Amino acid sequence: MTALRHETDADIGDATEVVDPVPGAGAPHLPQQPDLVQLLTPEGERVEHPEYPLDISDDELRGLYRDLALVRRWDVEATALQRQGELGIWASLLGQEAAQVGAGRALQDGDMAFPTYREHGVAWARGVDPLHVMSLFRGVDNGGWNPVERGFNLYTIVIGAQCLHATGYAMGVQRDGAENAVLAFLGDGATSQGEVNEAMIFAASFSAPVVFFCQNNQYAISVPLERQSKVPLYQRAAGFGFPGVRVDGNDVLAVLAVTRNALRAAREGQGPTFIEAFTYRMGAHTTSDDPTRYRLADEVEQWKLRDPIARLKAYLSRSGLADAAFFDGVEAEADQLAARIRSGTVDMPDPRPTDMFDAVYAEQTPHLAAQRAAFEAYQASFEGGEH
């Protein structure tokens, strides 16, 4: 169940934005700096950090493992469905489960998260039905969940735009006098976008209760980290006037502790924080990408040794917090989830062509109504046309 999926040239489409490998590109990006917050080593040993203590129960630890395992199984099933023509595209989170689940579980009721298009683990943590995410990638709708109800905004495809949305929302929360926080997700490549920098300027200037959570998975599609920034990404926060912290993004406990701390500071009026979750994208950027064209297999193999699920499983096993029956139960639940995702996705009805006019505005405008009428007349002009 937790085995990482191997990608081959035979099952991957053409890559986009391919660059020539840089010298030494095969070397693993495995930082050993003292500034990397870690509570669980890759070998599954629990360690303490003086600034980020974590009070967590045994049940919560087992719950985190369940989250990680089920989210990965969802991702593997979705990738398979796309390869079989059931999804238009899929953005895999393989290898980034701990970053997303840890951050998602740090949110409280009333908080709001603003995702990119890859935060399936955060969606899971916020109680979004996986089929509502699948319907988006199948092209049935734009995302079937209620953002306000779930505290989880709709997916954003435009790189970095969600950071502006999050900052604006946080400024609104601030003006409403609410004691909530906002979590904005972005990737390492998005830190080069103007919108992200504009968002951080506004967030800093107004001490907005927003946390910028950057999943540094080492590649902006095919562009490696060393071509994106000359300094660690978390250090950029100092230029905007707020704290930055780098956390082991494959350590769900460290991510949970660091994100909780940043969200608490935001709720208390201390302003924004930038979190760099140092992780790795094990699969392709999307299912239309071929990662073998810009990174070496040796790099991937070395990052597998830092697998977020394997390390938590090792800790639970060695500490006696979970036995074989528990892990077998999670695997059986994952099988059930995969079956539900597969059948639910394949059985989704195609939308009516006129559905594109619905839910554009809270109330339909005269101009949109005229467009709909013209489209219906056009459809009716064909034999058997839908209207």
C-alpha positions in Angstrom: 0.0 0.0 0.0 2.8 2.4 0.9 5.0 1.4 -2.0 6.1 4.3 -4.2 5.0 4.3 -7.8 7.7 3.9 -10.3 7.3 6.0 -13.5 8.6 4.9 -16.9 8.8 6.5 -20.3 6.0 4.2 -21.4 3.3 5.6 -19.1 4.2 9.3 -19.1 3.4 11.9 -21.7 5.5 14.7 -23.0 7.2 17.0 -20.5 6.8 20.7 -20.5 9.3 23.4 -19.8 12.2 21.0 -20.0 15.7 22.3 -19.2 19.1 20.7 -19.5 20.3 19.1 -16.3 22.6 21.3 -14.2 26.0 20.0 -13.2 25.5 17.8 -10.2 21.7 17.5 -10.7 21.9 13.9 -9.6 23.0 14.8 -6.1 20.2 14.4 -3.6 18.9 17.6 -2.0 19.1 16.3 1.5 19.9 19.2 3.9 21.6 18.6 7.2 21.4 22.1 8.5 20.6 22.8 12.1 17.8 25.1 11.0 15.7 22.2 9.7 13.0 21.5 12.3 12.6 17.8 12.7 10.7 15.7 15.3 10.9 12.3 13.6 14.0 11.1 11.8 13.9 9.2 8.5 14.6 6.1 10.6 11.5 6.6 12.6 13.2 7.9 15.8 11.4 10.6 17.9 13.5 13.6 18.7 12.7 16.8 20.5 13.0 20.4 19.4 13.2 23.2 22.0 11.0 25.6 20.1 8.4 23.2 18.8 7.2 20.8 21.4 4.4 18.6 20.3 1.7 17.3 22.7 0.0 14.5 20.8 -1.9 11.4 21.9 -1.4 7.9 20.8 -4.8 7.9 19.0 -3.8 11.1 17.2 -0.5 9.5 16.1 -2.4 6.5 14.7 -4.8 8.9 13.0 -2.0 10.7 11.3 -0.7 7.4 9.9 -4.2 6.6 8.6 -4.4 10.0 7.0 -1.1 9.5 5.2 -1.8 6.0 4.0 -5.3 6.8 2.7 -4.3 10.0 1.0 -1.5 8.1 -0.8 -3.9 5.4 -1.9 -6.3 8.0 -3.2 -3.4 9.6 -5.2 -2.3 6.3 -6.6 -5.8 5.4 -7.7 -6.3 8.8 -9.3 -3.1 8.5 -11.3 -4.2 5.1 -12.5 -7.6 6.5 -13.5 -5.9 9.3 -15.5 -3.7 6.8 -17.3 -6.9 4.9 -18.3 -8.5 8.0 -19.7 -11.0 8.6 -16.9 -9.4 11.9 -15.8 -8.2 14.8 -18.0 -5.1 15.3 -15.8 -3.9 14.6 -12.3 -1.4 16.5 -10.1 0.1 13.9 -7.9 1.2 14.5 -4.3 3.3 11.4 -4.0 6.0 12.0 -1.4 4.3 15.2 -0.1 1.7 13.6 2.1 3.2 14.5 5.4 3.5 18.2 4.5 -0.1 18.4 3.5 -1.6 16.3 6.2 0.5 17.9 8.9 -0.5 21.4 7.8 -4.1 20.4 7.3 -4.5 18.9 10.7 -3.0 22.1 12.3 -6.0 24.1 11.1 -8.9 24.8 13.5 -12.6 25.3 13.0 -13.1 28.8 11.5 -9.7 28.8 9.8 -9.5 29.0 6.0 -7.1 27.3 3.7 -6.3 28.4 0.1 -4.8 25.5 -2.0 -3.1 25.2 -5.3 -4.1 22.2 -7.4 -2.2 19.6 -5.5 -3.4 19.9 -1.9 -5.4 16.7 -1.9 -4.0 15.8 1.6 -5.3 19.2 2.9 -8.6 18.6 1.3 -8.8 15.2 3.1 -7.9 16.8 6.4 -10.7 19.4 6.0 -13.3 16.7 5.3 -13.7 17.2 1.6 -15.0 14.1 -0.2 -12.3 12.8 -2.6 -15.0 12.5 -5.3 -15.6 16.2 -5.2 -11.9 16.6 -6.1 -12.1 13.9 -8.7 -15.0 15.6 -10.4 -12.9 18.7 -10.9 -10.1 16.7 -12.7 -12.7 14.7 -14.6 -14.1 18.0 -15.9 -17.6 17.5 -14.5 -17.5 20.6 -12.4 -15.2 23.2 -10.8 -15.0 21.4 -7.5 -18.1 20.2 -5.7 -17.4 21.2 -2.1 -18.6 24.3 -0.2 -15.5 26.4 0.7 -17.0 28.1 3.6 -18.5 25.0 5.1 -15.1 23.1 4.8 -12.8 26.0 5.5 -11.0 25.0 2.3 -11.2 27.2 -0.8 -11.6 25.8 -4.3 -8.4 24.7 -6.1 -6.4 27.5 -7.9 -4.7 26.7 -11.1 -3.1 30.1 -11.7 0.3 29.9 -10.1 0.5 32.1 -6.9 -3.0 33.7 -7.3 -4.2 31.9 -4.2 -1.7 33.9 -2.0 -3.4 37.1 -3.0 -6.8 35.6 -2.2 -5.6 34.3 1.1 -4.1 37.6 2.1 -7.2 39.5 1.2 -9.3 37.0 3.1 -7.0 37.3 6.1 -7.3 41.1 6.0 -11.1 40.7 6.0 -10.8 38.3 9.0 -8.7 41.0 10.8 -11.3 43.7 10.1 -14.1 41.5 11.3 -12.4 41.1 14.6 -12.4 37.3 14.3 -9.8 35.1 16.0 -9.1 32.9 13.0 -6.1 32.3 10.8 -5.6 31.7 7.1 -3.2 29.2 5.5 -2.0 29.8 1.9 -0.3 27.0 0.1 2.3 27.4 -2.7 5.2 25.6 -4.3 8.8 26.6 -4.5 8.3 27.8 -8.1 5.5 30.1 -7.1 7.9 32.1 -4.9 9.2 33.6 -8.2 5.8 34.9 -9.1 4.9 38.6 -8.6 1.6 37.8 -7.1 3.2 35.9 -4.2 5.6 38.7 -3.4 2.7 41.2 -3.6 0.7 39.1 -1.2 3.6 38.9 1.3 4.1 42.7 1.1 0.4 43.3 1.9 0.4 40.6 4.6 3.4 42.1 6.3 2.3 45.7 6.0 -1.1 45.0 7.6 0.1 42.2 10.0 -2.6 40.0 8.4 -3.3 36.6 10.1 -2.0 34.5 7.2 0.6 31.8 7.1 2.4 31.1 3.8 3.0 27.4 3.5 5.5 26.6 0.8 6.0 22.9 -0.2 9.5 23.0 -1.6 9.4 19.8 -3.6 12.7 20.7 -5.3 11.4 21.4 -8.8 9.2 24.1 -10.5 8.1 21.6 -13.1 11.6 20.8 -14.4 13.5 23.8 -13.0 15.6 22.7 -9.9 15.7 24.6 -6.7 19.3 25.9 -7.2 18.1 27.7 -10.4 15.3 29.4 -8.5 16.9 30.9 -5.5 20.4 31.6 -4.2 19.3 31.4 -0.6 17.0 29.0 1.3 13.4 30.0 0.6 12.5 30.5 4.2 15.1 33.2 4.5 13.2 35.4 2.0 10.6 36.1 4.7 13.1 38.4 6.5 13.0 40.7 3.5 9.3 41.2 4.0 9.6 41.7 7.8 8.2 38.5 9.2 9.5 35.1 10.4 10.5 32.2 8.2 11.1 28.6 9.2 12.2 25.5 7.4 10.7 22.2 8.5 11.3 18.7 7.3 8.3 18.3 5.0 8.5 14.5 5.2 8.1 14.6 9.0 4.3 14.9 9.7 4.9 15.6 13.4 7.3 18.5 12.7 5.0 20.0 10.1 2.1 19.8 12.5 4.0 21.4 15.3 5.5 24.2 13.2 2.2 25.0 11.4 0.2 25.0 14.7 2.7 27.5 16.1 2.5 29.8 13.1 -1.3 29.7 13.0 -1.4 30.5 16.7 0.8 33.5 16.2 -1.4 34.7 13.4 -4.5 34.4 15.6 -2.8 36.3 18.3 -2.1 39.3 16.1 1.6 38.6 15.5 1.2 38.7 11.7 2.3 36.3 9.0 4.9 33.5 8.9 6.5 31.8 6.0 7.0 28.0 6.3 9.2 26.2 3.9 8.3 22.5 4.1 11.4 20.8 2.6 10.1 17.8 0.8 10.3 16.0 -2.6 7.9 15.3 -5.4 8.3 11.5 -6.0 6.2 11.5 -9.1 5.7 13.7 -12.1 4.6 17.4 -11.9 1.4 16.3 -13.4 0.4 13.3 -15.5 1.5 15.2 -18.6 5.1 15.5 -17.4 8.1 13.2 -17.8 10.4 13.7 -14.8 13.0 11.3 -16.3 14.0 14.1 -18.7 15.3 16.4 -16.0 16.2 14.3 -12.9 18.2 11.2 -12.3 16.8 7.9 -10.8 19.5 8.0 -8.1 18.1 11.2 -6.7 14.6 9.7 -6.5 16.0 6.5 -4.8 17.8 8.5 -2.2 14.6 10.5 -1.3 12.7 7.2 -1.0 14.8 6.6 2.2 13.0 9.7 3.6 9.5 8.4 2.8 7.0 10.1 5.2 4.8 7.1 5.6 7.5 4.6 6.2 9.1 6.7 9.0 5.9 7.1 10.9 5.1 3.4 10.5 8.6 2.6 11.9 8.0 4.9 14.9 4.5 3.4 15.7 5.9 -0.1 15.4 9.0 0.3 17.5 7.2 2.2 20.2 4.4 -0.4 20.4 1.7 2.1 19.5 0.4 0.1 16.6 0.6 -3.6 15.7 0.1 -5.7 12.5 -3.7 -5.7 13.0 -3.8 -1.9 12.9 -1.7 -1.6 9.7 -3.8 -4.4 8.1 -6.9 -2.5 9.0 -5.7 0.7 7.4 -4.7 -1.2 4.3 -8.2 -2.7 4.1 -9.7 0.7 4.5 -7.5 2.0 1.8 -8.7 -0.8 -0.5 -12.3 0.3 0.2 -11.5 3.9 -0.4 -9.8 3.1 -3.8 -12.8 1.1 -4.9 -15.2 3.9 -4.0 -13.1 6.5 -5.8 -12.8 4.3 -8.9 -16.5 3.5 -9.1 -17.6 7.0 -8.1 -15.4 8.6 -10.7 -16.3 6.3 -13.6 -20.1 6.6 -12.8 -20.1 10.4 -12.7 -22.7 11.7 -15.2 -21.5 14.1 -17.8 -22.7 17.7 -17.2 -25.2 19.3 -19.6 -23.6 21.9 -21.9 -25.8 24.6 -20.4 -24.4 23.9 -16.9 -21.5 26.2 -17.6 -23.9 29.1 -17.2 -24.9 28.0 -13.7 -23.1 29.3 -10.6 -21.2 32.0 -12.4 -22.9 34.6 -10.2 -25.1 34.4 -7.2 -27.8 35.8 -9.4 -27.8 35.4 -13.1 -27.2 38.6 -15.0 -29.2 39.7 -18.1 -26.1 39.4 -20.2 -25.5 35.9 -19.0 -29.1 35.0 -19.5 -28.9 36.2 -23.1 -25.8 34.1 -23.7 -27.5 31.1 -22.3 -30.6 31.6 -24.5 -28.4 32.0 -27.6 -26.5 28.8 -26.7 -29.7 26.8 -26.2 -31.0 28.0 -29.6 -27.7 27.0 -31.2 -27.8 23.5 -29.6 -31.4 23.0 -30.7 -30.5 23.7 -34.3 -28.8 20.3 -34.5 -30.8 17.2 -34.9 -31.2 15.7 -31.4 -29.5 18.7 -30.0 -29.7 19.3 -26.3 -31.6 22.3 -25.1 
